[in-house]
Structures are given as structure tokens and as C-alpha cells.
């Protein structure tokens, strides 16, 4: 027994000498705050467990940085880094707090320091600061590695800068929290609580999944201006509002062009129901004319160097509306157009010379959209190795989109179909002639060329078979000429269809009245309860706060190429993140949607600051008063 005490006393004396040497502490003297801090940092950086976690953190930073640099959407990768790094920081902080408040008491290091005249609050603060600085060094090195690997991506740089600020602030909260737990609970209890905190990082998004399901199952009824009832899912309303908000904030690809179209459509109250009306078509063309995209002069379509061409009628009947025309007639076609869209080369020159900065930005986006859609189309059909094949494929897929402006473009008085008087020296009947109407051009001359055999309109059909010789070639040259002249309009039509399907819902829901029925009351109650729950869920609300400021790579958001008007603003979201949810606000008098109500996300930080003050104050009091020897 005496031998054991003797050995223990020698060990304590030996450790005391080491500490006195490391801190330049003389017997009976106090140790300065700076020397304590330096000593504790040294202890941290010689701890094997810390070095292992530190190395893993650096490796994660480099690994995720490399992975993000080769991804089309790096924010998706960085979201996973944020989540994994949060877990790593929590484990590291837990390890270091335990290291000082448990391990270093067991080996008498802290006991010896406390026995000196040094104030306990200095000891506590120096430990706290040493841990904070060690964690900060890890975050800075990992972040710098990721920044250097993604230096050309501004969205990534912004995300990483917000991440380092945010996780540095989180370190303050977590250190205070772990000090509080370690000083108040036994190690086994601390381990259990820590496990629950880690688990909560991954399950705190479950309420959001229930919320999304509820919104998809809740139906809101509106009464429109004509007294008719319209029913929307709550999720559809949220999507329409979110789309308008994102476009208004420029959070979409081609932001200037998108805002221009979106604002114009909403201002003019366009819906799918009225989009093709005569007055709406005129105002839509004016929207493009305001950007100087329209050639107003009349122009004859040139086919093979000529201002007309000859076709052969393969089939015809009275429903075509043509009188005096028969099967196998050779007819001459002459087409005159006005209000055509300019070519892409003309628009590029227009953008280059534009002095108005707002218009210039819109035109620049329009050119970029053309290049993007053209490149996407070619990538989808890589077997098309010539520009002619690309042109034919583009029209064969999208020909039905063309012709919406035809009533303002085709000059019917000057566009004529005429039976040829003399073919190969043989006299034929004379006098059969007619103006080419919109319907004749759209249905019989243009659409029939691209339509499949089962979809063609045989009331009037022109010959396309090779057996028809030059007339089939003439038909192809005619369509090629029209296709080239109207090519840019096809891109405009793609744009218009994408936006009207989104803005139409927004116009309807904001101009109609919400019926205050049980479904609406259930929606309002559920939305309020969810926001209240989010306020109390620490991981959920802090993730929401971080995501709000970290942002996304907004230039990645655009309409899906393979679907009509579908755009998904959730592609960069992490399944374990909880987004800030809004509730659409309804005016009690008009019963119309006037905007949205969102929880003040600064309340999330406020609750954590209050919690920080409580845990930090409690830790200081306990460390000073508690018998730690």
C-alpha cells in the first residue's frame, strides 16, 4: 500500500514538473492565459485521436472538392459535405471536451493546474478557446482545399464561404453544449445524448416529408371571375408561387430573359385558356417586337433561287375549300410573309449593338438560350451529323408548335396557289387560283409534310413520293426554305410554351377567390403547426437557416428538355435538409392570395443564442464551484 502511494506521488511530481516546464510556471505562481492556451493547443495536437479525426476531415475536404469539381451540380456534393462535416465536427468537439474534462483529470494534469493560483475561469476559457481554434484550423484547411479545387465556380465559392462562417458559429454552440453535458452528466449519459443528437441530424427532415405528402393531398377551391370553381392541390399552388418568386429573384437560368417573359405574361393576365386568342397573340408578338426581334417588312419566300415553286396535288376533295382544283394538278405556290422573327445571326448583332443595358441583358440571355437548346438537342441526337439533318429533326419533332403567329405573318392577299397553264408544252385548264389562307398553309401545306401517314389530312395532299420526281423535290425545297426562314421562331415557341404552363396557374390563383372551407382551414392549421415545430427542432431549423444563405447553383435550373414546361427546383436539395416553408396569405376581405407568410428564420438563431447563453453560463458556474479534484 505504502509502495503504491509512493509510486503515485512520484508520478504526480513528474507530471507537475512537465506542466511547469511546458507553461514556464514557477512553484506557487499563477499561469498566464496565453501560456495556458498555448499548452492546451499543444496537448490537442499531440493527441492521436484528434490527429486521426483531423486527417479524416482534411481528406474529406479534398475528396469532396475533387468530386464537386467534376460534377455538373457541385452544390449537391457540397450539401453532403456539409452534413458529413457537421457529424465530424460534433464527434471532434465531443472528443476534445472529454479529453480535457475527463482524461486530463484522470492523469492529474488538470488537477495540478487547478491547484495553482490560476483562476478557474481562465482555465475554462483557455480550454474552450483551444478547442475552438483547433476546430477552426481544420475547417479553414478543408475549405481552402475545396475553394482551390473549385475556384472557377462562383456558386461554389459563395457556398463554401457561407459554410465556413456557419460551421464556425456552430462550433461555438456545440463546444458550449458539450461542456455543459460533460460537466452535468456521466460519460455514459453523454454518449447516449450525443447519439440522439447525431441521429436527429438525419431524422429531423421526417416532418417535412409528412408536410409534402399533406400538401399533395390537400385541395384548395377557388372561384374565378366568371363564378366557376377551380380546384388546385396545395402543392401546385406552392409550386406556382415558388416559380414566380425564383424567377423574380433571378434564381433561374437565363434570369433576365425569364423575368421579362414571366412579368409580361402575368401583367397581361395570360392563361392557357386565352393564350391563343387574337388579342393575346397580338400582344405576345408586341412583347418580342419591343426587343426589335421582328422584321415587319413583307418578304417573299425564296425557293431554290425563285420566288415560287411547283407542286403536284396527290389528293383533294371539297373539304379543302379549293374550287377548280383536281387530283394530279400541277400548281404554282407563291408565299409572302411579314412579321418574321429575325435570324440568330441578326439577333447576335442586335445584342452587340444594343445600348440599353436592360435590353442587352435580355438579348444576351436569348442568344444563350438558343445556343443551350441547340447544343442540348444535338447532344440528344448525336447521329445527326449535318446541319440539314438537325434542321429536319428539329422541325419533325416541333412542327406543331409553329403557326401560332401565322394570322399576323402570312400575307394571304399576296400568297397564291394557281394551277399551272402549261406543263411540258401541253395546254391545261386555266383560271383555277386561290389565295393561301392560314388554314390552307398550316394544315395542308406545312403540317402534312411532317405528319405521319396516319396523321395526314387527305382533304388536300401534295405529292412527296420519289415517283413524283421534281415535284417531290420542290416540296422539300419549299419546306426547307420555310424551315430556315422561321427557324428562330421555333425556339421562341419552345420558350413560350415553357412559361405559359407555369405562369397560367399563378395568374389564376392570384386573381381568383379562395373558398374558406374545411380543406383550406386544414391547410392553414397544418402549415402553422409545421412552422412552429420547425422552430423547436434544432438540426432542422439550423439547416434551413444555412440553406437560405448558402444558396444554390441557380444557373442549373431550367425546364426539362424531354418534357413540356417541367422544372424542378429541388434537384440540388439534400433529403436530410429541411427547407423553410411558406404559407400563402389570403386577404380576409377579398379572399385573394396577396403573398406568402414565412417564419422569421432569425428566430432560429435567436433560440440557439439563448440556449448558448444558458449552457455557457451554467458551465462557467459549475467549473468554478464544482469539486473537480
Protein Blocks (a to p, Z undefined) as FASTA:
>chain_A
ZZmmmmmmmmmmmmmmmmmmmnopaehiacdfklmmmmmmmmmmmcfklmmmmmmmmmmm
mmmmmmmmmpfblmlmmmmmmmmmmmmmmmmmmmmmmmmmmmmmmnommmmmmmmmbdfk
lmmmmmmmmmmmmmmmmmmmmmmmmmmmmmmpmklmmmmmmmmmmmmmmmmmmmmmmmmm
mmmpcfklmmmmmmmmmmmmmmmmmmmmmmmmmmmmpccddddfkopacdddfklmmmmm
mmmmmmmnopaghkllmmmmmmmmmmnopafklmmgmklmmmmmmmmmmnopacfbdcdd
deehiabdcdddfbdcfknopghiaehiacddddddehiacdfklmmmmmmmpmblklmm
mmmmmmmmmmmmmmmmmmmmmmlmbfklmmmmmmmmmmmmgojlmmmmmcfklgccdddf
bgghiacdehiacdddfklmmmmmmmmmmpcfklpcfkbccdfbfklmmmmmmmmmmmmm
mmmmmmmmmmmmmmmmmmmmmmmmmmmmmmpccdddfklmmmmmmmmmmmmmmmmmmklm
mmmmmmmmnopafklgccdfkbghiacfklmpcfkbccddddddddfklopafbdcdddf
klmmmmmmmmmmmmmmmmmmmmmmpccZZ
